[in-house]
Amino acid sequence: MMIKKLLCATVSMSVMMSASMAAAQSAETIAAAKAEGMLSTIALPHDWCGYGDIIAAFKAKYPEITVNELNPDAGSADEIEAVKANKDNKGPQAPDVLDVGLAFGPAAQAEGLLQPYKVSVWDKIPDGIKDADGHWVGAYYGVMGFAVNKDLVPNPPQDWADLLKPEYAGQVALAGDPRASNQAILAVLAAGMAMGGAAGTEAGEKGLEFFKQLNDAGNFVPVIGKAGTLAQGTTPIVIAWDYNGLGWGKSLNGNPPVEVVIPKSSALAGVYVQAISAYAPQPNAAKLWMEHLFSDEGQLGYIAGGCQTARFSELVADGKVPQELLDAMPPAEAYKNAYFPTLEEVDANKVAVTGGWDAIVGANVE
């Protein structure tokens, strides 16, 4: 009995010491981050997955830290290039943190561009969406869909093949440059899978052929689609993550009304990962940002932005997600057959799309 009591006491003391050390480390990180005084983010549009409110909450939590928002409309490849270009630059043009598509995390890690950091809730994040050593970690995901301006397109397309119909002439756009944007690159994959291609190189090639047909038919608009172009009618149909369409509709407040359609033939899911630059000028502020994103508050911010998150199931099970947030999301039925491509499939598709877009499709998206 005495041994059991001693063991219990030892375990309890160990837990208390670990908690105390974690608290001390956190306090030390907070103090160091406040001394740094700045956090440089990149490629975080305010209507993307709730980032406007997430950034505002971080500013409110740490008013001593200025959030320097670099190039909000950049693609994942642009983010990586920004890290490379600023390796020796400790000024405000060097990003501290990254938000990139799944394929870009391991690629950046392989080039030595990321520094490892495990957030305090690391064990609550599924193993399949994080690097074992903490170089990158998945924060949220969405499903590829069509964001449609209902004033201009009263009969929204319901599937990929519909986009080729003459009634959609000069109306269909991507939400990024398919040579650099993870969102656009995976849109090509989704199209290729709908055309019968196996996820990876085959679907990438079939997706390129689909966009060639779309371009040849005069339906494709080589303009990067966003809330403004959707509302103005420059791009009345934008192929984008569902949460972006939902966010645009919310920001436009019904003028015009926006409908988000999940294609019937294929629902492709895409994970975005967070990472800290190996050359971050403000590494402690970067760590606070990571903790903020994966905290209950940060994860609820993503959910409010229409995204599924790394801790979604856990937060729902614990009753932490308000019912109004759940009610505002698309019905679960739309996601039940969502396909999560493997990292290998994502990489193979990326090579096919970025390498073949100019030669096969030939549309300069900008």
N, C-alpha and C positions, 0 to 999 in steps of 0.2 A: 504494500500500500504506500509505504514511504517512497519507494522508487517511482511509483506511478505519480505521486504528488510532485516529486522533484522533476520528472519528465514534463508534466503539465506546466509547472512553473517555468521550466527552461524554454518550452515552446512559446508560452505566453510572453516571456521576456523577449524572445527572439522576434516575435511579431511586433511587439511594441517598439523595439529598437529599429526594425525595418521601417515601420511607419514614421518613426521620429526622423530617421535618416532621410526618407523620401521628402518629408515636410521641410527639413533643413535644406535639402538640395533644391527644392522648389523655391524656397525663399531666396536662396543664393542666386538662382537663375533669374528670378523676377528682378532682384536688385541689379544684376549685371545687365539685364535687358533695358531697364530704365536708364541706366548709365549710357547705354548705346544710343537710346533716344529715337531710333528709327527702325522701321521694318519695310523692306522693299519687296512688294509682291509683283507678279507679272501675269498677264492674260486672265484677269478676273473681271469680266463684265458684270455689272451690278444685277443684270436680269438673268444671269446664268446660275441656276441652282441655288438661288437665295443669297448670293454673295454680297449684294448690297447691304442687307440686314446683318449678315455675318460679320462683315468688316465694321459696320457701325457698332455692333456689340463689342468687338475687340477694342475699338477706340474708347468706348465708354468704360470698359474694364481697366484699360491701361492708358489714361489720358496723357501720361508722360511720354508715350511712344507715338511718333508721327508715322502714319501709314503712307508710304510712297508708292503709288499705284502706277507701274510701268505698263505701257502698251496693252490696254485691256482687251483689244481685239486680236491679239497674237494667237498663233496656233502652237501646238506642242513642239513642232520642230523649231519654231522661232524662239521658244523658251530655252531650248537646249543651246541654240546658237548664241543667245544672250549670255549664258553662263560661260561658254567658250571665249566669247569676245571680251569678257570682263574678268578674266582670270587674275590679272594683275591690277585691276581697278577696284579700289575700295570706296569709290564714290557712289552717288545715288543711282547711277545707271546699271549697277550690278545687282541682279536679283538675289534675294536671300532664300526664297522658297519657290517651289515649282508645283504646278497643277497640270499634269500631263496624262495622255492616254496610256493605257496599260503597257503597250509595246515600248513606249519611250522610257519607262522607268528602268528596266533591266539594261536597255541599250546605253543610257546615260551612266548607269552604275559600272558597266563594262569599260567605259571610257574614263572612269575615275572622277566623274563630275559630281558625285553625291557623297554626303557624309552621313553615317548611320546615326539614327536616333529612335529610341523606342518610347512611345508615349506611355503615360501611366496606365492606360486601359488596354495595353498591348494584348494581353491574354484574352480580351473580349472580342478581338478582331479575327475573323476566319483566316486560317493559315493559307488558304488558296489565293488570297489577295494581298499578301505582304511578303517582303523579303525576310528571310529568317534572321538576318543580321541587322535589319532595321533601315536599310538604304532607301526603301520606298514602301508605301502602304496605301492600299485602296481606301478611299473615303466615301465614295458614292457611285451610283451607276444609273443609267437610263436606258430607254429602248428607242430605237430609231423609228421615226414617224414622219408624217407630213403636217406642217403647220399651214393652215389655209385661211386666207382672207375671205370670209363668207359673203361680204358685200360684192366682191368681184368674181368669186367662184361659188355660186349657189349649189353646185353639184360636185362636192369634193371627191377626188379620186379615192378609191378604197383599197387599191393594191398597186404594186409597181407597174404592171402592164398597162394600167389605166393612164399612166403619165404620158404614154405615147399617143393618146387619142388627140385628134385635131382640135378638139375644143380647148385643149390646154396649151395652145400655141403661144410661145413667148411668155410663159408663166412659171416655169419650174426652175428652181435654183438650189444650190447647195449652201450650207451655212459656213463654208470655209473653202480655202484653196486645197484641192485634193492632192497637191504635191507637198503640203506642209501641215494641214489641219487634220488631227486625229479624227474629229467628227466627220469630216468629208471623206477621209480614207475609208472609214468604216461604213459610210453610206454606200460606197461602191461595193464593199463586201456584201452588205445586206441585199443590194440589187442583184448581185451575182448569185447569191444563194437562192433568191426568188426565181432566178432564171434556171435553176437546177444545178448550179455548181456546188461542189463540196467546199466547205469552209477552208480557206487558205488560198493557195495560188490559183486553183481552178476557178473559184468564185470571184477572185480579184480580176481575172482575165475576162470572165463572162460579164462582170460588172462594168468593165471598161467598154465592152462591146455594146452593152445596154445604153451607156451614156453617149456612145458614138451615135446610136440610133436616135436617141433623144435630141442630140445636137443637130444631126442631119435633118431631122423632121422640123426643126425650128422651134421646138418646145423648150429647149434649154436656154437659160439666161446666164451668161458668164459674169454674174455679179454676186458677191458674197451676201447671202440673205441674213437679215436681222430684223428687229422690231420695226425700225424706220422704213426699210424697203418693203416689208410686208404690208405695212399700213398705207404707204404711198402708192402701192400697186406696181412698183418696179419688179418685185418678186412675189406675186400673189400666192405661190405655193413654195414653201421652203422645206427641203428635206433636212431634218434636224432631230436632235434628241428630244424626246417627249417633254422633258422638263423645260427646255428652252421655249418650245411652243406655248406651254402653259404659262411660263413667265412673261412672254411677250403679250399674250392675251390679257394677263393680269395688269401689266403696265399700261396697255392701251385702253383698259377700262371699257371694253365693249365698242370702241370706236377705232377701227371696225371690229365686229365680232370675229374671234379666231377659234377655229375648230382644230383639234389635234386628232389625227387619224393614225392608228397603228395598223400597218398593212396586214391584210388577211393571210398572205402566203408565208410571211416570215417576220418574226419579231426578234430583232438582233439586239442583245444587251451589250453595253460597253461600260467598263470600269475605268474610272479616273483615279490616279494615284498622286499622293503628296510626297514631297521630298525636300530636303534642305541642300542647297548648293554646297559643294565642297569648298567653295571660295566665298561663302557668305560673309559680307562685311559685318553683319549683325547676327552672329550665330545664336546668341541667347534669345533675342527677340524672335528668331526663327523657331526656336524650341517652344516658346510661349504660344506662337501662332499654331503650331502643330497640336499642342495641348488643347487650345481653344477649339480647333476643328473637330477633335474627337471627343470632346466633353459632351455631356448631355445637351448643353446649350447649343453647341456648334452643330451637332447631329440633328437636333430639332430645327435648326436654321435651314439645313439642307432639305429636310422633309417639308418644311413650309415652302421651299422653292420647288416642290414637286418631284424631289429625287428619292430614290431608294438609297439607303445608306449602309455603311459597314455594320452598324449596331442596330439596324432597324428592328429586326425580330426581337432582340433583347429589350429594347425600349418599349415596344408594343406589349410584350409579355409582362413587363413591369408596370404597365398602365401609365407610362410617362408621355405618350403621344396623345395630344388632345383629339377628341373625336372629329372636331371640325377640320383638322389637318388631314385626317384619314379620309373624310368625306370629300375633300377637295381633290384628291388624287384620282387618276383614272381607275376604272373598275379592275379588280384583281384578275378578272377573266381575260383581259387584254394581255396579261403578262404570263399566263400559266404555261405557255409553250415557248417562252423566251429562250433564245439560244445564247449561251455564254461561250464564245470562242476561246480556245486555249491560247496560251501565249505564243506557241509555235504557229498556230493558224493566223493569229493577228500579225505576227512578224512576216509570214509568207505573203499575206495579202498586202501588207505595207510595201514590200519590195515590188510586187507586181504593179500596184497602183501608182506609186510615185515614179517608178521607172517607165511605165507605159502610157501615162496620161497624155503627154504632149504628142507622142507619135500616133496614138490610136484615136483619142478624142479631139485633141487639137484646140480646145477652148481655153483661153487664158483667163482664169477666174480671178477677179480682183475687186 
